[in-house]
Amino acid sequence: MKHLITLFRILVGALFIFSGLIKLNDPVGFAFKLEEYFSPAVFDISFLMPLALAISIIIVIAEVLLGLALLLGYKTKLTLWLLLGMIVFFTFLTFYSAYFNKVTDCGCFGDAIKLTPWESFTKDVILLVMILILWRGRQWITPILEGRKRTWIMGIALALCAWFAYHVYNHLPSIDFRAYKVGVNIVEGMGIPEDAPKAIYEYAWKFDINGEEKVIVTQGDYPQVDGEFIDVETTEIQKGYEPPIHDFTIEQSGNDQASILLKEPKLAMIIAYDLSQSESAGFSKLPEVIKKAEGAGFKVIAMSASSEEQAAALSARYSLTVPFYFTDATTLKTIIRSNPGVVLLKDGTIVQKEHYNDLDNLQFD
């Protein structure tokens, strides 16, 4: 039992630290995930949406500190209670997501490791069992350092986590795990290989045969049945290949211009997913950015999910002389965690991304 407790202590502690650090690298992304849970379509607790970022940072820092506390043997009883409460909460969320097909990516490991809802739920159940066993054998969780040293380590870890969260929020994630990271060619990212696996669907055909209702299952062909057709239910039993980049459009007046714009030798994209929530400090810097970009031969466009009226009002307010295009808000949030932010492309390949606080770092060459 003692050896099992030691093993579980290491596994649970390391996993909580890893999961927390991955999300701490991108707290804005985890906040977007929380907003999905808070939305009317899921739990309908919209009053929490303005607090999503703060809640995101608190949760991920707590994950790191609880994992570290378990490894150090720091305040063991309190640590186990908090770990148990957190994993019960996560298990509920992942079960809800899986069973009701809501928020199909829980964001447990950010964008670094993608898990299906049922995989996430299974992972949380395993962690729940391990934490319960740790609680049962807590007498074998012994401190590995003297008390004051453990307290100092926890304090330093809290300070470092807080600083790192502040840093990535005011700049960009230190490591970009998303499909739109620097070096990615967007056109190639949207491509589907010829030998890519295709989705397989199962069709449950319902017929009235001599007054009796019967169901015949096929994988596409209409069954040869001497009866009256009633209904058919379609189920995807095997997912097909999904390219890393999908649903990417750059629309203007209802027409998708992405295929044309991505062929530009030099393209600068000013991205602001929601103009009503954009930082004015970022837009005040853009006229100078636009001037430098155009002087270096870049075609400059702005992309947002907001209305044309909002775009026109903002352009007039900040003297922006570039055309606005419409792109889905989720896509824009994925491309860059800054509102606004700037992305530079050459022949469709992303060569630089900058937060509005770092626009001076843009290199137009």
PyMOL commands that set and color helices and strands:
alter all, ss='L'
color gray80, all
select helices_A, chain A and resi 2-24+27-38+46-72+76-100+117-136+138-140+147-170+186-189+258-261+275-277+280-283+286-295+308-318+329-335+356-361
alter helices_A, ss='H'
color red, helices_A
select strands_A, chain A and resi 200-209+212-218+228-238+251-252+255-256+267-271+299-304+324-326+341-346+349-355
alter strands_A, ss='S'
color yellow, strands_A
deselect
rebuild
show_as cartoon
